[in-house]
Amino acid sequence: MSPQLARAQLYGILDLGYVAPAEAGRAAAAMIAGGVQLLQLRAKHHPPDELIELARQIHRITSVTGVPLVINDHPQLAREIDAEGVHVGQGDMSITEARAIAGGGCFVGRSTHALEQAVRAAEEGADYIGFGPLFATPTKPDYAPIGVAEIGQVHAVVSVPIFCIGGITLDNLPKVIAAGARRVVMVSGLLLAPDIAEYARATRSLLDAQS
């Protein structure tokens, strides 16, 4: 397992649904300055051939600071820019296929929405899992929130890093931590904050206090 992945508590997603491509570099730099330890580039409405230059730009920013860059959905793009990770959804290709396309040095994460899916993803060889959405979120409005009840259970049975995701904000983060979460993903709460870096710092402070 990547040492950076093993240590990471705060995973930020640079979602082009919230940030214009022209502002993506600035947002990425602010997220990292605030303490984001993993950064994902997610662009659901952009084909990979439109993303390669932006992905390279973001990777230059992350590489300087030693923060792994994860590419959502497109393992071939991850391979082309030599990204450190790739993330696939529940209905996407297998972990084995994603790793083969992205290259053996690339770690692979999987989205999961239930305890059974989390266990299956770990058995399939995922290097980490996303577990959620815990709360309703505009990022994925079609997904029913699963709440925090299974956080303790999933940590008891899954040994790979578990990043809780979905509608997590500074307001509800204490509840998520109290339920047993050790790592979280933030998307809209972080990207829509008046000061991205300060919001990330406050988040890290809460996470660091429970580690």
C-alpha positions in Angstrom: 0.0 0.0 0.0 1.2 3.5 -0.8 2.5 5.2 2.4 0.6 8.4 1.5 -2.6 6.4 1.1 -2.1 4.6 4.4 -1.6 7.9 6.3 -4.4 9.9 4.6 -7.3 11.1 6.6 -8.7 13.9 4.4 -9.5 13.1 0.8 -10.6 16.0 -1.3 -12.4 15.7 -4.6 -11.9 18.3 -7.2 -15.2 18.0 -9.0 -15.7 20.0 -12.1 -19.4 20.1 -11.4 -18.5 22.7 -8.7 -15.3 24.2 -10.0 -14.7 25.6 -13.5 -11.7 24.1 -15.3 -10.0 27.5 -15.3 -10.2 27.6 -11.5 -9.3 24.0 -10.9 -5.6 24.6 -10.3 -6.3 27.4 -7.8 -8.8 25.2 -5.9 -6.4 22.2 -5.9 -3.6 24.3 -4.5 -5.9 25.7 -1.8 -7.1 22.2 -0.8 -3.5 20.9 -0.5 -2.5 24.0 1.5 -5.2 23.3 3.9 -4.1 19.7 4.5 -5.9 17.5 1.9 -3.8 14.4 1.7 -5.4 12.7 -1.3 -6.8 14.6 -4.3 -9.2 13.2 -6.9 -10.0 14.8 -10.2 -13.6 14.0 -11.1 -15.3 15.3 -14.2 -18.4 13.3 -15.0 -19.5 15.3 -17.9 -16.1 15.6 -19.7 -14.6 12.9 -21.9 -11.0 11.9 -21.0 -9.5 13.4 -24.1 -10.8 16.8 -22.9 -9.2 16.3 -19.5 -5.6 15.3 -20.2 -4.1 18.8 -20.1 -6.0 19.8 -17.0 -5.1 16.5 -15.4 -1.4 17.1 -16.2 -1.7 20.6 -14.7 -3.2 19.3 -11.5 -0.7 16.5 -11.3 2.1 19.1 -11.4 0.6 20.8 -8.4 0.1 17.6 -6.4 3.5 16.1 -7.3 5.4 19.1 -5.8 3.7 18.5 -2.5 3.7 14.7 -2.5 0.0 14.4 -2.5 -1.3 11.5 -4.6 -3.6 12.4 -7.5 -6.5 10.0 -8.2 -8.3 10.0 -11.5 -12.0 9.2 -11.3 -13.4 6.7 -13.9 -10.6 6.8 -16.4 -7.7 4.4 -15.8 -6.2 5.1 -19.2 -6.0 8.8 -18.4 -4.4 7.9 -15.1 -1.8 5.9 -17.0 -1.1 8.7 -19.5 -0.3 11.3 -16.9 1.3 8.8 -14.5 -1.2 9.5 -11.7 -0.8 7.7 -8.5 -4.4 6.4 -8.2 -7.6 5.6 -10.0 -11.2 5.4 -8.6 -14.0 3.3 -10.1 -17.7 3.2 -9.2 -19.8 0.3 -8.1 -21.1 -0.3 -11.6 -17.8 0.2 -13.4 -15.1 -2.2 -14.4 -13.4 -4.7 -12.0 -10.5 -3.7 -9.8 -8.3 -6.1 -11.7 -9.2 -4.5 -15.1 -8.8 -0.9 -13.8 -5.3 -1.8 -12.4 -4.2 -3.5 -15.6 -5.2 -0.4 -17.6 -3.8 2.2 -15.2 -0.6 0.3 -14.6 0.7 -1.8 -11.7 2.0 1.1 -9.7 -1.4 2.8 -9.6 -3.6 2.1 -6.6 -7.3 1.5 -7.2 -10.3 2.6 -5.1 -13.9 1.5 -5.3 -17.2 3.3 -4.3 -19.4 1.2 -2.0 -22.8 1.9 -0.7 -23.5 -0.9 1.7 -21.6 -3.2 4.1 -21.7 -6.1 1.7 -20.3 -4.1 -1.2 -17.5 -2.8 1.0 -16.5 -6.4 1.9 -16.7 -7.5 -1.7 -14.6 -4.6 -2.9 -11.9 -5.4 -0.4 -11.9 -9.1 -1.3 -11.7 -8.1 -5.0 -8.4 -6.3 -4.2 -9.4 -2.6 -3.9 -6.6 -0.6 -2.2 -9.2 1.6 -0.5 -13.0 2.1 -0.5 -15.3 5.0 -0.4 -18.3 4.2 1.9 -21.5 6.2 1.5 -23.2 8.5 0.8 -23.7 9.0 4.6 -25.9 12.1 4.1 -27.9 13.6 1.2 -25.6 15.4 -1.1 -26.1 17.5 -4.3 -23.0 15.7 -5.7 -25.0 12.5 -6.1 -28.7 13.4 -5.7 -29.9 10.0 -7.0 -28.2 8.1 -4.2 -30.2 7.5 -1.0 -28.1 8.3 2.1 -27.1 5.3 4.2 -26.5 7.1 7.5 -23.7 6.4 10.0 -25.0 3.2 11.6 -22.7 0.9 9.6 -19.5 2.9 10.0 -18.4 0.9 13.0 -19.3 -2.4 11.3 -17.4 -1.7 8.1 -14.3 -0.8 10.0 -14.6 -4.1 12.0 -14.6 -6.3 8.9 -12.7 -4.4 6.2 -8.9 -3.9 6.6 -8.1 -1.5 3.7 -8.5 2.2 4.3 -12.2 3.3 4.4 -13.1 6.8 3.4 -16.5 7.9 4.5 -18.2 10.1 1.9 -21.4 11.9 1.1 -22.6 15.2 2.4 -19.9 15.5 5.0 -19.3 19.0 6.4 -17.7 20.5 9.4 -21.1 20.6 11.0 -21.7 16.9 10.8 -18.1 15.7 10.9 -18.1 15.2 14.7 -21.1 12.8 14.3 -19.2 10.9 11.6 -16.1 10.6 13.8 -18.2 9.6 16.8 -19.6 6.7 14.7 -16.1 5.4 14.1 -14.9 7.1 10.9 -11.1 7.6 10.7 -11.0 9.0 7.2 -13.4 11.2 5.2 -13.9 12.5 1.7 -15.2 16.1 1.2 -16.5 17.5 -2.0 -19.1 20.3 -2.0 -18.6 21.3 1.6 -14.9 22.0 0.8 -15.3 23.4 -2.7 -18.1 25.8 -1.8 -16.4 27.1 1.3 -15.6 30.8 1.3 -12.0 29.9 2.1 -11.1 26.3 0.9 -7.8 26.2 2.7 -9.2 27.3 6.0 -12.1 24.8 5.8 -9.6 22.0 5.1 -7.5 23.0 8.0 -10.5 23.0 10.4 -11.4 19.5 9.0 -7.9 18.2 9.5 -7.9 19.5 13.1 -11.0 17.5 13.9 -9.6 14.4 12.3 -6.2 14.7 13.8 -7.7 15.1 17.3 -9.3 11.6 17.1 -6.3 9.8 15.5 
